[in-house]
Amino acid sequence: MRKAANYSTDRGGCLPPPIGQPPCLPAQPCAPVSVKTVRPGTLACWWRAIRPQTLTVALAPVIVGSALAWTAQGSLHPASTVLALLTAVLIQIGTNLHNDVGDFERGSDTPDRLGPPRATALGWLSAAAVRRGAWVAFVLAFLCGIYLAWRGGWPIVIVGLASLLAGWAYTGGPRPIAYTALGELFVLLFFGFAAVAGSYYLQTLSLGPAALLCGAMVGLFAAAVITVNNYRDRDTDVRVGKRTLAVVVGRRAMKRVYAAEMLLPFVFLPWLATLLGGSVWFALPLLLLPRVLREIGLFWRLPPGSVFNAVLAQSARLQFAYSVLLAVAIVVRQHSA
């Protein structure tokens, strides 16, 4: 079994390695991201607070949904595409900031937490400032959504308002989603089905089985990112009273959940190819399969700890890479047909 990485003692963690490479080992010292170098109240604090490494999870479904729409009608509506991407990122930023301040106020960000540094808990930003930042992001997303609602009608109104409410409810309200066993399902629904199908509907004003299937494929990968987070934090979550899926079913079951989330998108590729007329191009995402298998192996072998920060970052990267390759396959298949 590989030993866990030597992370810095200031809770800064390590910069994630490139896709496909394992987290840093003692023989490969990694570059620490020291919290001591961050000046409170600066743009660097805000940059870390919005968690830029997770924003691709919000972009991926819009890219895939738009690619499907292009194959259906041969063109895209530019304003809808740009605003859908912007709205998705703004909701993700708002959710991340709300999670940052929400966990701090609920006492979940304890000194022994294993995840990356949190801006509110470390005093980089005040709780009031982070909360305002979250609401600014949500309001901007709402404003972008006005045009999208005009374009798509009531279905987009429902999806948009549900997404905003879910972003707040993830850490807000009397029973936050992040504190229950529904976190992975939440991500599958909103970063998979709703985001892909919604993006497709915005362009075509219709819905089909291929959009829903792509929603499942992209959403499962996104759910894997949350699975890594909850697996890493299981012990501290037990102490603070969280009942995440990892807490409920245990580490052994979560290893199987992660493997399923990472592999099922590849299993569904032949089904998607059948729905869209078949093409060898749908094998393109299989280029990532060796890297995915390597990541699953690390998840199963490494002991829980800060080393999973790198596994989380790698999972997010793989989700985005898979989505881009899937979108390319969809578009090129149409062009070559």
Secondary structure by P-SEA (a helix, b strand, c coil): ccccccccccccccccccccccccccccccccccccccccccaaaaaaaaccccccccaaaaaaaaaaaaaaccccaaaaaaaaaaaaaaaaaaaaaaaaaaaaaaccccccccccccccccccccaaaaaaaaaaaaaaaaaaaaaaaaaccaaaaaaaaaaaaaaaaccccccccccccaaaaaaaacccaaaaaaaaaaacccccaaaaaaaaaaaaaaaaaaaaaaaaaaaaaaaaccccccccccaaaaaaaaaaaacccccaaaaaaaaacccccccccccaaaaaaaaaaaaacccccccaaaaaaaaaaaaaaaaaaaaaaaaaaaaac
